[in-house]
Amino acid sequence: MTIEQAIKDPTELLEKINELHPSDIAYSLKKIEKESTEDFFKVLKNLPDDILGEVILELPDYLREDVYEELSIKKLTEAVDELESDDATDIIQEIEEYDEEKAKEVFDGLEEEDQQEINWLRRYEEDEAGSYMQTELFSANLTETIKESLDRLTQGKAEDELVNIHQVFIVNDDKKLIASILLEDLIIIDFKKTYQTVLDEHQENKFKPFVVQDKEDISEVAKKFEKYDLNVVAVVGYQEMLMGRITSDDILDVIEENATEQMYQLAGVNDDFEHDDNLFTTAKKRALWLFLNLGTAILASLVIGLFDETIESYVALAILMPIVASMGGNAGTQTLAVTVRQLALGDIDFDNSKDTIKKEIFISIFNGLIFAFIM
């Protein structure tokens, strides 16, 4: 299904539900909700439990609050139960923001193991790597044979306990992460060998894992994903103990959120209020930035006022003023956009900040002289 082919008929959507990806279902639901809230919840309540949670997470924030309020505790519990630990934690925490009592009842309805995982993950701040990790992963002890670990992987896949497995994380008896081996490398190794034997036979760095600390800022983790083209990284805690993993799908969300935040900041817009149903609140937030811009515009007009006699003598100068203001604004936007983006990507730091300033001053003077000559 493409964006242009969103299914707007509730009955048709339910009939094709098994053929669609959760993100496609969520997109169709957004279209349905604009036409009929009743049909929106009708479809949502009839979604299979194994995809309901994923669909909810694909919906925009302004719709999820209504979803949590409308769906029953039983339906939400079943949906959360089907999710991986990081996504399950996200939903529980979101429900808490709207209804703490309902969140507690959903949490109490989960299995004890799931509750422990959620309690573990919710200890982290929202900008820490630990809050984005999932505890479901494929690990093996140094003393295990490859065959023994693959038998466990087969069982885990059959029971839908493990998904998106790319490698095996190798740990010692203290759960300290030692190495990681891609499955594509693992299948060509003698299955009778232990992992300790395999590591002893190869160079020390061949199976060195990409690792992040559980308290590390998630933005820094995202930069590592981009720099090294990673699909997954291991998350370790105290004494390098393996805690979980972060996959690329979660990092893509982080990158998108950061990019959106930067674009909104350039325009003085707050994303948290752009989807607010209260138009007055949104207008008020935008007005604050416009008020600041009004102040700078007044300052510019006062400067122009100092030369009113000159302008009266040379009327052509008044005709040129809008051009100067427009070109100055465009040049400023170019500099601001490039600089803010480079700051976000880590290309500009304190050491090379002077070089950046010199570069932008040179470009502004160079372009200014060119267009002054043209005019």
C-alpha positions as YAML, in Angstrom:
chain: A
units: angstrom
residues:
- id: 1
  name: MET
  ca: [0.00, 0.00, 0.00]
- id: 2
  name: THR
  ca: [1.32, 3.46, -0.93]
- id: 3
  name: ILE
  ca: [0.50, 6.76, 0.75]
- id: 4
  name: GLU
  ca: [-2.01, 7.49, -2.00]
- id: 5
  name: GLN
  ca: [-3.77, 4.15, -1.39]
- id: 6
  name: ALA
  ca: [-4.78, 4.58, 2.25]
- id: 7
  name: ILE
  ca: [-7.84, 2.44, 2.97]
- id: 8
  name: LYS
  ca: [-10.57, 4.79, 4.21]
- id: 9
  name: ASP
  ca: [-13.35, 2.21, 4.40]
- id: 10
  name: PRO
  ca: [-13.38, 0.54, 7.87]
- id: 11
  name: THR
  ca: [-14.85, -2.75, 6.61]
- id: 12
  name: GLU
  ca: [-12.31, -3.04, 3.80]
- id: 13
  name: LEU
  ca: [-9.46, -2.24, 6.18]
- id: 14
  name: LEU
  ca: [-10.50, -5.00, 8.60]
- id: 15
  name: GLU
  ca: [-10.80, -7.49, 5.73]
- id: 16
  name: LYS
  ca: [-7.24, -6.76, 4.57]
- id: 17
  name: ILE
  ca: [-5.73, -6.40, 8.03]
- id: 18
  name: ASN
  ca: [-3.50, -9.49, 7.71]
- id: 19
  name: GLU
  ca: [-1.98, -8.19, 4.47]
- id: 20
  name: LEU
  ca: [-0.89, -4.83, 5.87]
- id: 21
  name: HIS
  ca: [2.06, -3.59, 7.90]
- id: 22
  name: PRO
  ca: [1.20, -1.89, 11.25]
- id: 23
  name: SER
  ca: [2.43, 1.47, 9.92]
- id: 24
  name: ASP
  ca: [0.09, 1.17, 6.90]
- id: 25
  name: ILE
  ca: [-2.80, 0.31, 9.20]
- id: 26
  name: ALA
  ca: [-2.00, 3.34, 11.37]
- id: 27
  name: TYR
  ca: [-1.90, 5.59, 8.29]
- id: 28
  name: SER
  ca: [-5.30, 4.35, 7.16]
- id: 29
  name: LEU
  ca: [-6.67, 4.83, 10.67]
- id: 30
  name: LYS
  ca: [-5.55, 8.48, 10.66]
- id: 31
  name: LYS
  ca: [-7.55, 9.03, 7.47]
- id: 32
  name: ILE
  ca: [-10.58, 7.23, 8.91]
- id: 33
  name: GLU
  ca: [-10.41, 9.27, 12.15]
- id: 34
  name: LYS
  ca: [-10.68, 12.54, 10.21]
- id: 35
  name: GLU
  ca: [-13.99, 11.36, 8.75]
- id: 36
  name: SER
  ca: [-15.44, 9.38, 11.64]
- id: 37
  name: THR
  ca: [-14.15, 8.94, 15.20]
- id: 38
  name: GLU
  ca: [-16.65, 6.13, 15.70]
- id: 39
  name: ASP
  ca: [-15.25, 4.13, 12.75]
- id: 40
  name: PHE
  ca: [-11.73, 4.82, 13.97]
- id: 41
  name: PHE
  ca: [-12.35, 3.15, 17.33]
- id: 42
  name: LYS
  ca: [-14.42, 0.39, 15.71]
- id: 43
  name: VAL
  ca: [-11.42, -0.70, 13.63]
- id: 44
  name: LEU
  ca: [-9.00, -0.25, 16.52]
- id: 45
  name: LYS
  ca: [-11.03, -2.46, 18.85]
- id: 46
  name: ASN
  ca: [-11.18, -5.22, 16.24]
- id: 47
  name: LEU
  ca: [-7.46, -5.34, 15.52]
- id: 48
  name: PRO
  ca: [-5.67, -8.60, 16.47]
- id: 49
  name: ASP
  ca: [-3.80, -8.39, 19.78]
- id: 50
  name: ASP
  ca: [-0.46, -9.27, 18.18]
- id: 51
  name: ILE
  ca: [-0.41, -6.07, 16.07]
- id: 52
  name: LEU
  ca: [-2.55, -3.68, 18.14]
- id: 53
  name: GLY
  ca: [0.37, -2.39, 20.21]
- id: 54
  name: GLU
  ca: [2.53, -1.75, 17.14]
- id: 55
  name: VAL
  ca: [-0.32, 0.10, 15.44]
- id: 56
  name: ILE
  ca: [-0.88, 2.29, 18.52]
- id: 57
  name: LEU
  ca: [2.81, 3.25, 18.58]
- id: 58
  name: GLU
  ca: [2.60, 4.28, 14.92]
- id: 59
  name: LEU
  ca: [-0.27, 6.69, 15.62]
- id: 60
  name: PRO
  ca: [0.54, 10.37, 16.29]
- id: 61
  name: ASP
  ca: [0.67, 11.57, 19.91]
- id: 62
  name: TYR
  ca: [-2.55, 13.57, 19.70]
- id: 63
  name: LEU
  ca: [-4.51, 10.39, 18.86]
- id: 64
  name: ARG
  ca: [-2.87, 8.04, 21.34]
- id: 65
  name: GLU
  ca: [-4.35, 9.82, 24.37]
- id: 66
  name: ASP
  ca: [-7.86, 9.11, 23.07]
- id: 67
  name: VAL
  ca: [-6.87, 5.52, 22.28]
- id: 68
  name: TYR
  ca: [-5.67, 4.86, 25.83]
- id: 69
  name: GLU
  ca: [-8.88, 6.36, 27.20]
- id: 70
  name: GLU
  ca: [-11.20, 4.39, 24.91]
- id: 71
  name: LEU
  ca: [-9.63, 0.91, 24.94]
- id: 72
  name: SER
  ca: [-10.39, -1.40, 27.83]
- id: 73
  name: ILE
  ca: [-7.79, -2.48, 30.38]
- id: 74
  name: LYS
  ca: [-8.02, -6.06, 29.07]
- id: 75
  name: LYS
  ca: [-7.41, -4.97, 25.46]
- id: 76
  name: LEU
  ca: [-4.48, -2.75, 26.40]
- id: 77
  name: THR
  ca: [-2.94, -5.48, 28.57]
- id: 78
  name: GLU
  ca: [-3.10, -7.99, 25.73]
- id: 79
  name: ALA
  ca: [-1.59, -5.45, 23.32]
- id: 80
  name: VAL
  ca: [1.30, -4.59, 25.68]
- id: 81
  name: ASP
  ca: [1.93, -8.29, 26.35]
- id: 82
  name: GLU
  ca: [2.71, -8.83, 22.64]
- id: 83
  name: LEU
  ca: [5.29, -6.03, 22.44]
- id: 84
  name: GLU
  ca: [9.02, -6.10, 22.97]
- id: 85
  name: SER
  ca: [10.18, -4.76, 26.33]
- id: 86
  name: ASP
  ca: [11.17, -1.25, 25.13]
- id: 87
  name: ASP
  ca: [7.87, -0.67, 23.31]
- id: 88
  name: ALA
  ca: [5.85, -2.14, 26.19]
- id: 89
  name: THR
  ca: [7.56, 0.28, 28.58]
- id: 90
  name: ASP
  ca: [6.79, 3.22, 26.27]
- id: 91
  name: ILE
  ca: [3.06, 2.43, 26.26]
- id: 92
  name: ILE
  ca: [2.86, 1.89, 30.02]
- id: 93
  name: GLN
  ca: [4.58, 5.23, 30.64]
- id: 94
  name: GLU
  ca: [2.34, 7.03, 28.15]
- id: 95
  name: ILE
  ca: [-0.81, 5.64, 29.77]
- id: 96
  name: GLU
  ca: [0.54, 6.82, 33.15]
- id: 97
  name: GLU
  ca: [0.65, 10.40, 31.84]
- id: 98
  name: TYR
  ca: [-3.11, 10.30, 31.21]
- id: 99
  name: ASP
  ca: [-4.40, 7.83, 33.81]
- id: 100
  name: GLU
  ca: [-2.11, 6.42, 36.51]
- id: 101
  name: GLU
  ca: [-4.76, 4.05, 37.84]
- id: 102
  name: LYS
  ca: [-5.40, 2.54, 34.41]
- id: 103
  name: ALA
  ca: [-1.67, 2.16, 33.79]
- id: 104
  name: LYS
  ca: [-1.30, 0.31, 37.09]
- id: 105
  name: GLU
  ca: [-4.10, -2.11, 36.21]
- id: 106
  name: VAL
  ca: [-2.59, -2.79, 32.78]
- id: 107
  name: PHE
  ca: [0.82, -3.33, 34.40]
- id: 108
  name: ASP
  ca: [-0.62, -5.67, 37.04]
- id: 109
  name: GLY
  ca: [-2.19, -7.77, 34.29]
- id: 110
  name: LEU
  ca: [1.20, -8.60, 32.74]
- id: 111
  name: GLU
  ca: [3.32, -11.63, 33.57]
- id: 112
  name: GLU
  ca: [5.84, -11.18, 36.37]
- id: 113
  name: GLU
  ca: [8.81, -11.45, 33.99]
- id: 114
  name: ASP
  ca: [7.39, -8.67, 31.79]
- id: 115
  name: GLN
  ca: [6.77, -6.51, 34.86]
- id: 116
  name: GLN
  ca: [10.39, -6.90, 35.96]
- id: 117
  name: GLU
  ca: [11.66, -5.90, 32.52]
- id: 118
  name: ILE
  ca: [9.42, -2.82, 32.42]
- id: 119
  name: ASN
  ca: [10.44, -1.79, 35.95]
- id: 120
  name: TRP
  ca: [14.06, -2.17, 34.92]
- id: 121
  name: LEU
  ca: [13.70, -0.01, 31.80]
- id: 122
  name: ARG
  ca: [11.61, 2.74, 33.36]
- id: 123
  name: ARG
  ca: [14.47, 3.59, 35.74]
- id: 124
  name: TYR
  ca: [16.23, 5.38, 32.92]
- id: 125
  name: GLU
  ca: [15.73, 9.00, 31.88]
- id: 126
  name: GLU
  ca: [14.08, 9.46, 28.48]
- id: 127
  name: ASP
  ca: [17.32, 10.71, 26.88]
- id: 128
  name: GLU
  ca: [19.44, 7.79, 28.14]
- id: 129
  name: ALA
  ca: [20.33, 4.79, 25.98]
- id: 130
  name: GLY
  ca: [18.84, 2.42, 28.54]
- id: 131
  name: SER
  ca: [15.34, 3.78, 27.94]
- id: 132
  name: TYR
  ca: [15.57, 2.76, 24.27]
- id: 133
  name: MET
  ca: [17.01, -0.72, 24.72]
- id: 134
  name: GLN
  ca: [15.12, -3.99, 24.60]
- id: 135
  name: THR
  ca: [16.08, -6.83, 26.91]
- id: 136
  name: GLU
  ca: [15.17, -9.52, 24.38]
- id: 137
  name: LEU
  ca: [18.39, -10.66, 22.72]
- id: 138
  name: PHE
  ca: [20.34, -13.78, 21.75]
- id: 139
  name: SER
  ca: [23.29, -14.39, 24.06]
- id: 140
  name: ALA
  ca: [25.52, -17.37, 24.80]
- id: 141
  name: ASN
  ca: [28.04, -18.31, 27.48]
- id: 142
  name: LEU
  ca: [31.70, -18.80, 26.59]
- id: 143
  name: THR
  ca: [31.50, -22.45, 27.63]
- id: 144
  name: GLU
  ca: [28.49, -23.24, 25.42]
- id: 145
  name: THR
  ca: [28.86, -24.98, 22.09]
- id: 146
  name: ILE
  ca: [27.49, -23.27, 19.02]
- id: 147
  name: LYS
  ca: [24.94, -26.05, 18.55]
- id: 148
  name: GLU
  ca: [23.57, -25.66, 22.08]
- id: 149
  name: SER
  ca: [23.04, -21.94, 21.61]
- id: 150
  name: LEU
  ca: [21.45, -22.34, 18.16]
- id: 151
  name: ASP
  ca: [19.03, -24.88, 19.59]
- id: 152
  name: ARG
  ca: [17.93, -22.22, 22.08]
- id: 153
  name: LEU
  ca: [17.62, -19.68, 19.28]
- id: 154
  name: THR
  ca: [15.43, -22.07, 17.30]
- id: 155
  name: GLN
  ca: [13.16, -22.57, 20.30]
- id: 156
  name: GLY
  ca: [12.99, -18.83, 20.99]
- id: 157
  name: LYS
  ca: [12.03, -18.09, 17.39]
- id: 158
  name: ALA
  ca: [9.38, -20.82, 17.44]
- id: 159
  name: GLU
  ca: [7.83, -19.28, 20.56]
- id: 160
  name: ASP
  ca: [8.10, -15.71, 19.12]
- id: 161
  name: GLU
  ca: [10.32, -14.66, 22.01]
- id: 162
  name: LEU
  ca: [13.13, -13.46, 19.74]
- id: 163
  name: VAL
  ca: [12.80, -11.25, 16.65]
- id: 164
  name: ASN
  ca: [15.23, -9.34, 14.43]
- id: 165
  name: ILE
  ca: [18.21, -11.40, 15.56]
- id: 166
  name: HIS
  ca: [21.41, -10.40, 13.80]
- id: 167
  name: GLN
  ca: [24.13, -11.81, 16.05]
- id: 168
  name: VAL
  ca: [24.91, -13.71, 19.20]
- id: 169
  name: PHE
  ca: [26.33, -11.78, 22.16]
- id: 170
  name: ILE
  ca: [28.92, -13.82, 24.04]
- id: 171
  name: VAL
  ca: [29.20, -13.37, 27.81]
- id: 172
  name: ASN
  ca: [31.18, -14.95, 30.66]
- id: 173
  name: ASP
  ca: [29.78, -16.36, 33.89]
- id: 174
  name: ASP
  ca: [29.43, -12.82, 35.30]
- id: 175
  name: LYS
  ca: [27.32, -11.73, 32.29]
- id: 176
  name: LYS
  ca: [30.16, -9.47, 31.12]
- id: 177
  name: LEU
  ca: [30.02, -8.92, 27.37]
- id: 178
  name: ILE
  ca: [33.07, -10.47, 25.68]
- id: 179
  name: ALA
  ca: [32.28, -10.54, 21.96]
- id: 180
  name: SER
  ca: [29.55, -10.73, 19.34]
- id: 181
  name: ILE
  ca: [29.37, -12.91, 16.23]
- id: 182
  name: LEU
  ca: [27.10, -12.28, 13.27]
- id: 183
  name: LEU
  ca: [24.82, -15.18, 12.39]
- id: 184
  name: GLU
  ca: [26.22, -15.19, 8.86]
- id: 185
  name: ASP
  ca: [29.67, -15.87, 10.36]
- id: 186
  name: LEU
  ca: [28.33, -18.30, 12.93]
- id: 187
  name: ILE
  ca: [26.79, -20.74, 10.43]
- id: 188
  name: ILE
  ca: [30.16, -21.48, 8.79]
- id: 189
  name: ILE
  ca: [31.88, -22.39, 12.08]
- id: 190
  name: ASP
  ca: [32.03, -25.94, 13.42]
- id: 191
  name: PHE
  ca: [28.91, -26.30, 15.59]
- id: 192
  name: LYS
  ca: [30.73, -28.64, 17.98]
- id: 193
  name: LYS
  ca: [33.14, -25.93, 19.11]
- id: 194
  name: THR
  ca: [32.58, -23.80, 22.16]
- id: 195
  name: TYR
  ca: [32.57, -20.03, 21.86]
- id: 196
  name: GLN
  ca: [35.76, -19.84, 23.92]
- id: 197
  name: THR
  ca: [37.50, -22.05, 21.34]
- id: 198
  name: VAL
  ca: [36.22, -19.93, 18.45]
- id: 199
  name: LEU
  ca: [37.48, -16.72, 20.06]
- id: 200
  name: ASP
  ca: [40.88, -18.26, 20.81]
- id: 201
  name: GLU
  ca: [41.27, -19.25, 17.16]
- id: 202
  name: HIS
  ca: [40.64, -15.77, 15.76]
- id: 203
  name: GLN
  ca: [42.18, -12.33, 16.06]
- id: 204
  name: GLU
  ca: [41.21, -10.40, 19.18]
- id: 205
  name: ASN
  ca: [39.34, -7.64, 17.29]
- id: 206
  name: LYS
  ca: [37.51, -9.85, 14.78]
- id: 207
  name: PHE
  ca: [34.45, -10.29, 16.99]
- id: 208
  name: LYS
  ca: [34.72, -7.07, 18.98]
- id: 209
  name: PRO
  ca: [31.18, -5.80, 19.65]
- id: 210
  name: PHE
  ca: [29.87, -2.26, 19.21]
- id: 211
  name: VAL
  ca: [28.93, -1.20, 22.73]
- id: 212
  name: VAL
  ca: [27.20, 1.78, 24.39]
- id: 213
  name: GLN
  ca: [26.72, 2.50, 28.07]
- id: 214
  name: ASP
  ca: [23.20, 2.35, 29.48]
- id: 215
  name: LYS
  ca: [23.51, 5.95, 30.79]
- id: 216
  name: GLU
  ca: [24.89, 7.34, 27.51]
- id: 217
  name: ASP
  ca: [22.94, 10.11, 25.78]
- id: 218
  name: ILE
  ca: [20.75, 8.63, 23.05]
- id: 219
  name: SER
  ca: [21.78, 11.38, 20.61]
- id: 220
  name: GLU
  ca: [25.40, 10.22, 20.88]
- id: 221
  name: VAL
  ca: [24.24, 6.65, 20.26]
- id: 222
  name: ALA
  ca: [22.40, 7.80, 17.14]
- id: 223
  name: LYS
  ca: [25.62, 9.39, 15.84]
- id: 224
  name: LYS
  ca: [27.42, 6.05, 16.25]
- id: 225
  name: PHE
  ca: [24.69, 4.29, 14.27]
- id: 226
  name: GLU
  ca: [25.11, 6.83, 11.46]
- id: 227
  name: LYS
  ca: [28.91, 6.83, 11.55]
- id: 228
  name: TYR
  ca: [29.36, 3.04, 11.51]
- id: 229
  name: ASP
  ca: [26.16, 2.03, 9.61]
- id: 230
  name: LEU
  ca: [25.03, -0.19, 12.47]
- id: 231
  name: ASN
  ca: [21.90, -2.35, 12.69]
- id: 232
  name: VAL
  ca: [22.18, -3.02, 16.42]
- id: 233
  name: VAL
  ca: [24.43, -2.21, 19.38]
- id: 234
  name: ALA
  ca: [24.85, -3.90, 22.72]
- id: 235
  name: VAL
  ca: [24.00, -1.92, 25.86]
- id: 236
  name: VAL
  ca: [26.16, -2.56, 28.90]
- id: 237
  name: GLY
  ca: [25.99, -1.34, 32.47]
- id: 238
  name: TYR
  ca: [28.10, -1.74, 35.59]
- id: 239
  name: GLN
  ca: [31.37, -3.67, 34.94]
- id: 240
  name: GLU
  ca: [30.43, -4.11, 31.25]
- id: 241
  name: MET
  ca: [27.53, -6.40, 32.13]
- id: 242
  name: LEU
  ca: [25.25, -7.02, 29.12]
- id: 243
  name: MET
  ca: [21.91, -5.27, 29.72]
- id: 244
  name: GLY
  ca: [20.16, -5.30, 26.36]
- id: 245
  name: ARG
  ca: [20.39, -4.03, 22.79]
- id: 246
  name: ILE
  ca: [19.27, -1.05, 20.73]
- id: 247
  name: THR
  ca: [18.09, -1.70, 17.18]
- id: 248
  name: SER
  ca: [18.12, 0.61, 14.18]
- id: 249
  name: ASP
  ca: [14.33, 1.09, 14.09]
- id: 250
  name: ASP
  ca: [14.45, 2.88, 17.45]
- id: 251
  name: ILE
  ca: [17.42, 4.98, 16.36]
- id: 252
  name: LEU
  ca: [15.61, 6.06, 13.19]
- id: 253
  name: ASP
  ca: [12.87, 7.46, 15.42]
- id: 254
  name: VAL
  ca: [15.48, 9.36, 17.45]
- id: 255
  name: ILE
  ca: [17.08, 10.81, 14.31]
- id: 256
  name: GLU
  ca: [13.68, 11.87, 12.98]
- id: 257
  name: GLU
  ca: [12.72, 13.50, 16.30]
- id: 258
  name: ASN
  ca: [16.03, 15.41, 16.46]
- id: 259
  name: ALA
  ca: [15.70, 16.61, 12.87]
- id: 260
  name: THR
  ca: [12.11, 17.73, 13.48]
- id: 261
  name: GLU
  ca: [13.09, 19.54, 16.65]
- id: 262
  name: GLN
  ca: [15.88, 21.41, 14.85]
- id: 263
  name: MET
  ca: [13.59, 22.51, 12.02]
- id: 264
  name: TYR
  ca: [10.95, 23.73, 14.46]
- id: 265
  name: GLN
  ca: [13.54, 25.59, 16.52]
- id: 266
  name: LEU
  ca: [14.74, 27.44, 13.42]
- id: 267
  name: ALA
  ca: [11.19, 28.73, 12.95]
- id: 268
  name: GLY
  ca: [10.53, 29.32, 16.64]
- id: 269
  name: VAL
  ca: [7.84, 26.63, 16.77]
- id: 270
  name: ASN
  ca: [7.28, 24.14, 19.60]
- id: 271
  name: ASP
  ca: [6.34, 20.65, 18.36]
- id: 272
  name: ASP
  ca: [4.56, 19.82, 21.63]
- id: 273
  name: PHE
  ca: [1.91, 22.47, 20.92]
- id: 274
  name: GLU
  ca: [1.50, 22.09, 17.15]
- id: 275
  name: HIS
  ca: [-0.92, 19.17, 17.56]
- id: 276
  name: ASP
  ca: [-2.80, 20.74, 20.45]
- id: 277
  name: ASP
  ca: [-6.55, 20.85, 19.87]
- id: 278
  name: ASN
  ca: [-6.65, 24.25, 21.56]
- id: 279
  name: LEU
  ca: [-5.88, 26.68, 18.73]
- id: 280
  name: PHE
  ca: [-5.46, 29.55, 21.21]
- id: 281
  name: THR
  ca: [-2.59, 27.68, 22.93]
- id: 282
  name: THR
  ca: [-0.83, 27.06, 19.63]
- id: 283
  name: ALA
  ca: [-1.30, 30.65, 18.50]
- id: 284
  name: LYS
  ca: [0.00, 31.96, 21.84]
- id: 285
  name: LYS
  ca: [3.19, 29.88, 21.59]
- id: 286
  name: ARG
  ca: [3.86, 31.09, 18.06]
- id: 287
  name: ALA
  ca: [3.13, 34.69, 19.09]
- id: 288
  name: LEU
  ca: [6.00, 34.68, 21.60]
- id: 289
  name: TRP
  ca: [8.55, 34.10, 18.84]
- id: 290
  name: LEU
  ca: [6.86, 36.62, 16.56]
- id: 291
  name: PHE
  ca: [7.00, 39.18, 19.38]
- id: 292
  name: LEU
  ca: [10.76, 38.74, 19.64]
- id: 293
  name: ASN
  ca: [11.07, 39.18, 15.88]
- id: 294
  name: LEU
  ca: [8.93, 42.31, 16.12]
- id: 295
  name: GLY
  ca: [11.45, 43.77, 18.55]
- id: 296
  name: THR
  ca: [14.37, 43.23, 16.16]
- id: 297
  name: ALA
  ca: [12.30, 44.68, 13.29]
- id: 298
  name: ILE
  ca: [11.62, 47.82, 15.36]
- id: 299
  name: LEU
  ca: [15.34, 48.19, 16.04]
- id: 300
  name: ALA
  ca: [16.02, 47.97, 12.30]
- id: 301
  name: SER
  ca: [13.37, 50.61, 11.59]
- id: 302
  name: LEU
  ca: [14.92, 52.92, 14.21]
- id: 303
  name: VAL
  ca: [18.26, 52.66, 12.43]
- id: 304
  name: ILE
  ca: [16.56, 53.54, 9.13]
- id: 305
  name: GLY
  ca: [14.90, 56.49, 10.89]
- id: 306
  name: LEU
  ca: [18.34, 57.95, 11.63]
- id: 307
  name: PHE
  ca: [18.79, 58.44, 7.89]
- id: 308
  name: ASP
  ca: [15.33, 59.78, 7.04]
- id: 309
  name: GLU
  ca: [16.72, 63.01, 5.57]
- id: 310
  name: THR
  ca: [19.03, 61.06, 3.28]
- id: 311
  name: ILE
  ca: [16.17, 58.83, 2.15]
- id: 312
  name: GLU
  ca: [14.00, 61.90, 1.46]
- id: 313
  name: SER
  ca: [16.76, 63.27, -0.75]
- id: 314
  name: TYR
  ca: [17.28, 59.98, -2.61]
- id: 315
  name: VAL
  ca: [13.90, 58.29, -3.04]
- id: 316
  name: ALA
  ca: [15.54, 55.36, -4.86]
- id: 317
  name: LEU
  ca: [16.99, 54.25, -1.50]
- id: 318
  name: ALA
  ca: [13.46, 53.58, -0.18]
- id: 319
  name: ILE
  ca: [12.82, 51.34, -3.18]
- id: 320
  name: LEU
  ca: [15.96, 49.35, -2.42]
- id: 321
  name: MET
  ca: [15.21, 48.81, 1.30]
- id: 322
  name: PRO
  ca: [12.86, 45.82, 0.84]
- id: 323
  name: ILE
  ca: [15.51, 44.16, -1.34]
- id: 324
  name: VAL
  ca: [18.17, 44.67, 1.32]
- id: 325
  name: ALA
  ca: [15.90, 43.27, 4.04]
- id: 326
  name: SER
  ca: [14.90, 40.26, 1.94]
- id: 327
  name: MET
  ca: [18.45, 39.37, 0.88]
- id: 328
  name: GLY
  ca: [19.73, 39.85, 4.42]
- id: 329
  name: GLY
  ca: [17.02, 37.57, 5.78]
- id: 330
  name: ASN
  ca: [17.72, 34.86, 3.18]
- id: 331
  name: ALA
  ca: [21.46, 34.99, 3.83]
- id: 332
  name: GLY
  ca: [20.86, 34.76, 7.58]
- id: 333
  name: THR
  ca: [18.55, 31.76, 7.13]
- id: 334
  name: GLN
  ca: [21.21, 29.97, 5.06]
- id: 335
  name: THR
  ca: [23.88, 30.54, 7.71]
- id: 336
  name: LEU
  ca: [21.56, 29.59, 10.56]
- id: 337
  name: ALA
  ca: [20.32, 26.39, 8.91]
- id: 338
  name: VAL
  ca: [23.80, 25.14, 8.00]
- id: 339
  name: THR
  ca: [25.33, 26.00, 11.37]
- id: 340
  name: VAL
  ca: [22.54, 24.51, 13.49]
- id: 341
  name: ARG
  ca: [22.60, 21.31, 11.45]
- id: 342
  name: GLN
  ca: [26.38, 20.98, 11.75]
- id: 343
  name: LEU
  ca: [26.14, 21.56, 15.50]
- id: 344
  name: ALA
  ca: [23.56, 18.78, 15.74]
- id: 345
  name: LEU
  ca: [25.75, 16.38, 13.75]
- id: 346
  name: GLY
  ca: [28.81, 17.19, 15.85]
- id: 347
  name: ASP
  ca: [30.73, 18.69, 12.91]
- id: 348
  name: ILE
  ca: [31.20, 21.93, 14.86]
- id: 349
  name: ASP
  ca: [32.70, 21.99, 18.35]
- id: 350
  name: PHE
  ca: [34.61, 24.47, 20.50]
- id: 351
  name: ASP
  ca: [37.93, 23.69, 18.78]
- id: 352
  name: ASN
  ca: [36.79, 24.56, 15.27]
- id: 353
  name: SER
  ca: [34.13, 27.16, 16.11]
- id: 354
  name: LYS
  ca: [36.42, 30.06, 15.16]
- id: 355
  name: ASP
  ca: [37.00, 28.54, 11.73]
- id: 356
  name: THR
  ca: [33.24, 28.28, 11.23]
- id: 357
  name: ILE
  ca: [32.70, 31.93, 12.19]
- id: 358
  name: LYS
  ca: [35.50, 33.06, 9.85]
- id: 359
  name: LYS
  ca: [34.02, 30.99, 7.02]
- id: 360
  name: GLU
  ca: [30.53, 32.45, 7.42]
- id: 361
  name: ILE
  ca: [31.86, 36.04, 7.68]
- id: 362
  name: PHE
  ca: [33.90, 35.58, 4.51]
- id: 363
  name: ILE
  ca: [30.92, 34.12, 2.62]
- id: 364
  name: SER
  ca: [28.62, 36.94, 3.76]
- id: 365
  name: ILE
  ca: [31.09, 39.65, 2.74]
- id: 366
  name: PHE
  ca: [31.83, 37.96, -0.58]
- id: 367
  name: ASN
  ca: [28.16, 37.55, -1.49]
- id: 368
  name: GLY
  ca: [27.32, 41.00, -0.16]
- id: 369
  name: LEU
  ca: [29.90, 42.64, -2.45]
- id: 370
  name: ILE
  ca: [28.73, 40.62, -5.48]
- id: 371
  name: PHE
  ca: [25.05, 41.54, -5.09]
- id: 372
  name: ALA
  ca: [25.85, 45.14, -4.18]
- id: 373
  name: PHE
  ca: [27.76, 45.41, -7.46]
- id: 374
  name: ILE
  ca: [24.85, 43.79, -9.38]
- id: 375
  name: MET
  ca: [22.33, 46.21, -7.88]
...
